[in-house]
Amino acid sequence: MVILEIPPARHMPVAFKRERHIRVGSYLKPLREFPEKERRLWELISESHFEMDLCLEGIPGEDLLSSVLDYPACFQRTGQPLPAGTAGIMERLSAEKLIAPRGGGRFDVTNLAAILFARDLDSVPRLGRKALRIILYRGTNRVETIREWKGAQGYAAAYEAGIDWIQNQLPLNEEIRNAFRREEKTYKPRGQSTHIRSTNCNWEGFQGPERRLQAKTKSYGCSNNGLEGLQSPL
């Protein structure tokens, strides 16, 4: 017995051998033969937003806080005080549309919550390949890889670790001041931070449900696998 799981259509109708089908009555027909149904199907799909879709369902509250979401990073990154008690934390996360209560002490987790604050993206279905990934290349092309770093956590939770890794790959300048030798970073962390935020993703309007993750493509390059393209001076 073979069990084949086909994920639901989220951004476009599912196709098999480049042909899309739809069930009409008790028959499976090519979608192209029913333009009105195809138009309505595209309308329904366009109303769905990736960040509001659910990636995990029915997770117990204790497991959600202990092993799924890095909730302290959520409140730290948004400049909000950490609520007192589990109930206060859950209430605030629900208000931010990061999770949705479903009764019985269980919660659903949105893609936005996982992609930003997951403790381990590889444990979230279909999101592991979107983890933050930084590659150090030799020279100015992308032919020879020196080393790479992959953040296991969501973007916001792994962000500082990514900045620290980049800092450790960059050359240092030695300066002598008042008879003391000091090492200075060639590039200031603030400039790198701004550039990588623009390259990786922006999350805007955190205080409401109309938040969006907008992938950017600048000099580093941004792919489904995350951030790439840190060039080595070697």
C-alpha positions in Angstrom: 0.0 0.0 0.0 1.3 3.5 -1.0 -0.1 6.6 0.7 0.5 9.7 -1.4 -0.1 13.1 0.3 -0.8 16.0 -2.0 -0.7 19.3 -0.3 -3.6 21.7 -0.9 -3.3 24.3 -3.5 -2.1 27.5 -1.9 -0.7 29.8 -4.7 -1.9 28.0 -7.8 -4.0 25.0 -8.7 -2.2 21.7 -8.4 -1.1 20.2 -11.8 -0.3 16.6 -12.8 1.9 16.3 -15.9 1.2 19.9 -16.6 -2.6 19.4 -16.6 -4.9 20.8 -13.9 -8.1 18.9 -13.1 -11.3 19.6 -11.3 -14.1 17.4 -10.1 -17.5 18.2 -11.8 -20.2 16.0 -10.3 -18.7 12.5 -10.1 -16.2 13.1 -13.0 -12.7 14.5 -13.0 -12.4 16.9 -15.8 -9.6 19.2 -17.2 -9.8 22.5 -15.5 -9.3 24.4 -18.8 -12.7 23.1 -20.0 -14.4 25.1 -17.3 -13.1 28.7 -17.5 -15.7 30.1 -15.0 -14.7 27.5 -12.4 -11.0 28.2 -13.1 -11.6 31.9 -12.6 -13.3 31.3 -9.3 -10.6 28.9 -8.1 -7.9 31.5 -8.8 -10.0 34.0 -6.8 -10.2 31.7 -3.8 -6.4 31.0 -3.9 -5.5 34.6 -4.2 -7.4 35.3 -1.0 -5.1 33.1 1.0 -1.9 34.5 2.4 1.1 32.4 3.2 1.9 33.9 6.5 -1.6 33.4 7.9 -1.8 29.7 6.8 -1.3 27.1 9.4 1.8 25.0 9.6 1.1 23.1 12.8 -2.2 22.2 14.3 -3.4 21.0 17.6 -0.1 21.6 19.5 -0.5 21.4 23.3 0.3 24.8 25.0 3.2 23.4 27.0 4.9 21.9 24.0 4.3 25.1 22.0 6.3 27.2 24.4 9.0 24.6 25.3 9.9 23.2 21.9 8.1 24.9 19.1 8.3 28.7 19.4 11.1 30.8 20.9 8.5 33.1 22.6 11.1 35.2 24.5 12.7 36.2 21.2 9.2 37.3 20.0 8.7 39.7 22.8 12.3 40.9 22.7 12.3 41.7 19.0 9.0 43.6 19.2 10.0 45.5 22.3 7.2 44.2 24.4 7.4 43.1 28.0 7.1 39.4 28.6 3.6 38.7 30.1 3.4 37.0 33.5 2.3 33.4 33.3 1.6 31.0 30.5 -2.0 32.3 30.0 -0.7 35.8 29.4 1.8 34.7 26.9 -0.7 32.6 25.0 -3.2 35.5 25.0 -0.6 37.9 23.6 0.6 35.5 20.9 -3.0 34.9 19.9 -3.7 38.6 19.7 -0.7 39.0 17.3 -2.3 36.2 15.1 0.8 34.1 15.6 -1.2 31.2 17.1 -4.9 30.3 17.2 -6.5 28.5 20.1 -8.6 25.5 19.2 -9.8 24.4 22.7 -8.7 21.8 25.1 -5.4 23.6 25.7 -4.3 23.1 22.1 -3.2 25.7 19.6 -2.6 26.1 15.8 0.6 27.8 14.7 0.8 30.1 11.6 3.5 30.1 9.0 4.5 33.7 10.2 5.1 32.5 13.8 7.2 29.6 12.6 9.3 31.4 10.0 10.2 34.1 12.5 10.4 32.4 15.8 10.6 28.6 15.4 13.1 26.9 17.7 13.9 24.4 14.9 12.6 25.1 11.4 13.5 21.6 10.2 10.8 20.3 12.5 8.1 22.4 10.8 6.6 20.8 7.6 7.6 22.5 4.4 9.5 25.3 6.1 12.9 23.7 6.8 14.2 24.6 3.4 13.4 28.3 4.1 15.9 28.6 6.9 18.4 31.4 7.0 21.5 30.3 5.1 24.7 32.3 4.6 27.4 31.1 2.2 31.0 32.4 2.1 32.4 32.2 -1.5 36.0 32.6 -2.7 36.4 35.6 -4.9 33.6 37.5 -6.6 31.7 34.6 -8.1 29.7 31.8 -6.7 31.7 28.9 -8.0 33.9 27.9 -5.0 32.4 27.7 -1.6 34.6 28.2 1.5 32.1 27.6 4.2 28.5 28.1 5.0 26.2 28.7 8.0 22.5 27.7 8.4 20.3 29.0 11.1 18.2 26.3 12.7 15.8 28.8 14.2 13.3 31.2 12.5 14.6 34.4 10.9 14.0 36.7 13.9 15.4 34.3 16.4 18.5 33.4 14.4 19.2 36.9 13.2 21.8 37.9 15.7 23.7 34.6 15.4 23.8 35.2 11.6 25.3 38.7 12.1 27.9 37.3 14.5 28.9 34.6 12.0 29.4 37.2 9.3 31.4 39.3 11.7 33.8 36.4 12.3 34.4 35.9 8.6 35.3 39.5 7.8 38.9 40.8 8.0 40.1 43.0 10.9 42.2 46.2 10.9 44.8 46.7 13.6 45.2 50.2 15.0 47.6 51.5 17.6 46.2 54.2 19.9 48.0 55.6 22.9 50.6 52.8 22.6 47.9 50.1 22.7 47.1 47.8 19.8 43.4 47.4 19.0 41.5 45.4 16.4 38.8 47.2 14.5 36.1 45.6 12.4 36.4 46.5 8.7 32.7 46.8 8.4 30.5 48.1 11.1 27.8 45.7 12.4 25.1 48.3 12.0 25.6 48.6 8.2 25.6 44.8 7.8 22.5 44.5 9.9 20.6 46.9 7.7 21.7 45.3 4.5 20.9 41.8 5.6 17.5 42.8 6.9 16.7 44.1 3.4 18.1 41.0 1.8 16.5 38.4 3.9 13.0 39.6 4.7 11.0 42.5 6.1 8.2 42.0 8.6 6.0 45.1 8.8 3.0 46.0 10.8 3.6 43.6 13.6 0.7 45.0 15.6 -2.0 43.8 13.3 -3.0 40.8 11.1 -2.1 42.6 7.8 1.6 41.8 8.2 3.5 40.6 5.2 6.8 38.8 4.6 8.4 40.4 1.6 11.4 38.6 0.1 14.1 40.9 -1.2 16.8 40.3 -3.8 19.8 42.6 -3.6 23.5 42.0 -3.9 23.6 39.0 -1.6 20.8 37.2 -3.4 17.8 35.6 -1.7 16.5 32.2 -2.5 14.1 29.7 -1.1 17.0 28.4 0.9 17.5 31.7 2.6 20.3 34.3 2.3 23.3 33.5 0.1 26.3 35.2 -1.3 28.8 36.5 1.3 31.9 37.0 -0.8 35.4 36.3 0.6 38.2 38.8 0.1 40.6 35.9 -0.5 
